[in-house]
Amino acid sequence: MSSEARPDRHALLECQALLGQIAALRDEGDADRFAADDRYRWVLHRLWIAVGNEALAYTQAIGQSVRADRTWANLYDLRNHLAHSRLPDIDEGLVRRFTWARLDSLQAAADQFLQALS
């Protein structure tokens, strides 16, 4: 099986790509736009859900519990919150923190996990 076809590598590559899309959106806006623009905010929600799905896919591919590593557990928890909460119940402060304060460190972590596979 080639390294490109490996499910763990595929999940990490998808995660990287999604985090890159979030970074691009983050750079197009700010906290004011996040608060005022429903569409902008909801697109970020959907991307974070997709990242959480890839976190779960990666941990399943390596046979590890999603809770075994804090990086993946945090992404999975954010995914669950966004995917299973009504819009009025979403903690938008949490989404803002992941988008503006934690995104760069999450991208670096995903890069490190991918490099470890090489």
C-alpha positions in Angstrom: 0.0 0.0 0.0 1.5 3.4 -0.9 1.9 6.0 1.8 -0.6 8.3 -0.1 -3.3 5.6 0.2 -2.8 5.0 3.9 -6.0 6.1 5.8 -3.9 7.8 8.6 -2.0 9.8 6.0 -5.1 10.7 4.1 -6.9 11.9 7.2 -3.9 14.1 8.2 -3.7 15.5 4.6 -7.4 16.3 4.7 -7.0 17.9 8.2 -4.2 20.0 6.9 -6.2 21.2 3.9 -9.2 22.0 6.0 -7.1 23.9 8.5 -5.6 25.8 5.6 -9.1 26.8 4.5 -10.0 28.0 8.0 -6.8 30.0 8.0 -7.7 31.7 4.7 -11.2 32.5 6.0 -9.7 33.8 9.3 -7.4 36.1 7.4 -10.4 37.5 5.4 -12.2 38.5 8.5 -12.0 39.4 12.2 -14.0 39.1 15.4 -16.4 41.8 14.2 -17.1 40.0 10.9 -17.5 36.7 12.8 -20.1 38.3 15.1 -22.0 40.2 12.3 -21.8 37.8 9.3 -23.9 34.6 9.8 -22.7 33.0 6.6 -19.0 33.6 7.5 -19.6 32.2 11.0 -21.5 29.1 9.7 -18.9 28.3 7.1 -16.3 28.3 9.8 -18.6 26.0 11.9 -18.8 23.5 9.0 -15.1 23.5 8.4 -14.4 22.9 12.1 -16.9 20.0 12.1 -15.0 18.5 9.1 -11.7 18.9 10.9 -13.1 17.0 13.9 -14.3 14.3 11.5 -10.7 14.0 10.2 -9.3 13.9 13.8 -11.6 10.9 14.5 -10.7 9.3 11.2 -7.0 9.6 11.9 -7.2 8.2 15.4 -9.3 5.3 14.1 -6.8 4.6 11.3 -4.0 4.3 13.9 -6.1 2.3 16.3 -6.0 4.9 19.0 -8.9 6.4 21.0 -9.7 9.9 20.0 -9.3 10.8 23.6 -5.7 9.5 23.8 -4.2 12.7 22.5 -5.3 16.1 23.5 -5.0 17.6 20.0 -7.4 15.1 18.5 -9.7 15.1 21.6 -10.1 18.9 21.5 -10.9 18.9 17.8 -13.4 16.1 18.2 -15.0 17.8 21.2 -15.4 21.0 19.1 -16.9 19.0 16.3 -19.4 17.4 18.6 -20.4 20.8 20.1 -20.9 22.3 16.7 -22.6 19.3 15.1 -25.0 18.5 18.0 -26.0 21.9 19.3 -28.7 24.2 18.1 -27.3 27.4 16.7 -28.4 29.5 19.7 -26.6 27.1 22.0 -23.2 27.2 20.3 -20.4 28.7 22.3 -19.2 31.2 19.7 -16.4 32.2 22.0 -15.0 28.7 21.7 -15.2 28.8 18.0 -13.4 32.2 17.9 -10.7 31.0 20.2 -10.0 27.9 18.0 -10.1 30.1 14.9 -8.0 33.1 16.0 -5.9 31.8 19.0 -5.4 28.1 18.4 -5.4 27.5 14.7 -1.7 28.1 14.1 -0.7 25.6 16.8 -3.2 23.1 15.5 -1.7 23.5 12.0 1.8 22.9 13.4 0.6 19.8 15.3 -1.0 18.4 12.2 2.3 19.0 10.3 4.3 17.2 13.0 2.0 14.2 12.9 2.3 14.1 9.1 6.1 14.4 9.2 6.3 11.5 11.7 4.6 9.3 9.1 7.2 10.1 6.4 
